[in-house]
Amino acid sequence: MTKEKEDNNRDDPMQIDSNRVPTGSLLTDYLRIYYGKFFPYTDMFKWLAYGNDGKHPGCDSSYFGRREFSFTINSDIDEVYLRFQSFFNASEMETSIKAKCPTKIDIGAVYTVDPAKRHAYAQSGFNPIERELVFDIDISDYDDVRYCCSGADTCLNCWPLMTIAIKVIDTALREDFGFSHILWVYSGRRGVHCWVCDSRARRLSKEQRSAIADYFHVYKGGENSLKKVTFSGPLHPFLARAYTDVLKNEFEKWVSTQKLFEHEERFHKILQLIPDESVVSELAEKWQGNSVRWEHLKHMLQSGSKKTQGLRRCIEEIVFSYTYPRLDIQVTKGMNHLLKAPFCVHPGTGRICIPIDPKKCEEFDPTSVPTVAQLIEELNANASIGADNYVEKTSLAASVHLFRTCFLEPLIKTCKDELENAYNTKIQQTKDSLNW
Amino acid sequence: MEIVRSQRRNGSDGSGSAASLPLYKSAPSIEFRLEEFGQYAIDRLRVLQAISDGLSRGKKPKEMENLVSEQWRANMKHQDADKTLRKDIISHFVLRLVYCREEEMRRWFLSMETALFRYRFRLQNAEAQKSIMNELQLQYNVLGNAEYETIKDKLTEAARSVNFTSNPETVFYKVPFEDVPELVASRRVFILKGFAFVPRNQVVSLVCTIFRSNISKALALTNRKWRAMIQDQEKDRIAPMVEALGNVYLGPDYSKPKDCAEISLKDINQLASTSFPLCMRHLFGKLREDHHLKHQGRMQLGLFLKGVGLKLEDALAFWRAEFSQKVGAERFDKEYAYSIRHNYGKEGKRTDYTPYSCQKIIMSTPSTGDHHGCPYRHFSEENLRAALNKMGVGGRAMDDIMDKVRNRHYQLACTLTFEATHGTSCETGINHPNQYFVESRKFFESKNKQSQPTA
């Protein structure tokens, strides 16, 4: 389907093929409309200002302006990456994004001074001081355990791996670490990002982020080690909970959807994780049917008849190897790692990076996430029937609503409370110091 | 640093616990002599450098405990426990002054002092440890009974996962998880709603994190005070000593090369490619390329060459040959020859300058147009890989080296480079570019001897 020839009358809607992933100048045109009508500037500002919107006397009006953004801009010739972009307020951010039409917007850290002025402070004081705790999970890191897709592809059969990751990590972040303002975002193609926005999280040092990343680091080992998960004794409460509440059952499902025991090369991989030759050969010989194999394996390893070292936790090791979240540790450890902003358009798929509700993550379907083409088509359809507030009547509305109700509003409330408390404390201190 | 009249009894001087392990909370009110200022600092520095060495070699905790015990005994311990404590406190505060002045120095000092504290803490008996914990007010974080009951199953579960059996008598400390990053990272403690529950046997980690945090803050404060007033106030007395202590390097100074170790100009290219450490290779290469080097580069390379055995006449010829291609022979003689002669002690104060140690080179900060400093510290990963590639380093060795660089163990990275390019191990570790050169020549000489026919 060809694009309709442009005419000078901007009110005529573009002819859209919502099945085609836009690239090149078409992408730029779509982005122009997307940034013109859809991108939620005010919400993004409210989020990243963390209450410093100038309304409360205790606000730090420089706060938002000290945040680094970066833009990836695709021209006809090549790709340009602009770091250290900063904006004083929502309006400046909006103007800049609309003018530059970036194919990707990344969010960096809050620095000691406005990133645009960093050269003046090079020697003494240009350092990151606040940054959300972030996680990045990519389904392509699980290519060795999924057989339906590989690389950048995903389908409803393997997407559950992401659901598992969200459940395990979200629970730990809330229960173990006590965080509550957590935003999960679809990365647009093959993974999810997590933004932990509590002020306690934003102020974590590199060392503390590293510690949290290592806490979650269970799946280890380079391409050369066969066994990536080893448990030498009883499981830590975090791992035990992950296993009992999520991983155990999910693995059962995985066995079935990926037909793990039906194909030799697939169950061979599992056998490789068993550190006892005699068990392995016994199983390999006896196996005939499908699901019976897995039951058989479990029975054998759990019966305790084999006393070999390393067998006690073998079932858990297998389950964890296949299903436990695989994080990109470096993303979490750094304080100034730039991560893609929510509500960007993924240039490879055209899909919007929309938030995911962790409480309903099982219902999330990556194949039905709205695309920029689809949104524009909906916009045109609304406009042609003369409906009001037509952006709100597109598929993006639900995502913006989710962002606001599940994440932004509770966050702002907490921020305002914190600002109020800090301000009152300061006032009290001033009063106290005046008394003698 | 205030020098006040009375020397008070241990424990009540505000600087630490009654036990023999002080916390260095505040500058002590102790009177001491200026000579002790320098000597005590150097003795403590030996201990810290030994720790630094031990850690970067990956020594296990038990080995580190032994190392610390030995080093302490050898350098710091006095028959009289009071005198030991006094030296301990004085030397720490003096080194604080010395190492507060630059970020890299602060980082190093903080890590080494924390490590020293950690292993000394481990060596204390239970009573002494308890007393220190009370100093840090940890008694307020003891887990109460009511809360214990609600989580005791999880506490047991966590304990068992690290092979430890806790019993109802085990004391637990409830602290924010940020206070025990190592325990969180290795999943050695149970955490709930942002709090970690640290059993008594894991308390070292907690104590050390608090110690580290306190010293870190103190260093920042000392730095500000130093810049704001002390440096000026003490410019004739303590400031020069502090400056000198900052450059202390505890090894041979390579300023007087052995006679047989003279090198001649015709060998220099060959020697550069086989026996120069990366920092000097780089400077040498840039000199050949640009026919120029800025001041610090000239100092670093020039003194190195002196240490390597290049005689003054040869040095002058060498530098002239390069510089005259850029600025002309006349300008060279007028503007640059003097400082080369100066380096050899033939002008001005006639001080015979010593080649820079790794520590000094690492601390320097090259900027645009400079090529001095330590490449392991300042090169981007890409450029460093390329440079090492040119030296013939690749594969596994390259990865090991980059790993050391990422962990800021620049000297170890250089040592590994030596090992990779010579195919031999270097037990002592590189502390000085001239040492690299000497070891390299030794290696090649013995190789040559082996390949020569016996008489």
Interface residues (C-beta under 8 A of the other chain):
Chain A: E175 D176 F177 G178 F179 R200 L204 S205 E207 Q208 S210 A211 I212 A213 D214 Y215 G233 P234 L235 H236 P237 F238 L239 A240
Chain B: K154 E157 A158 R160 S161 V162 N163 F177 E178 P181 E182 V184 A185 S186 R187 F190 I191 L192 K193 G194 F195
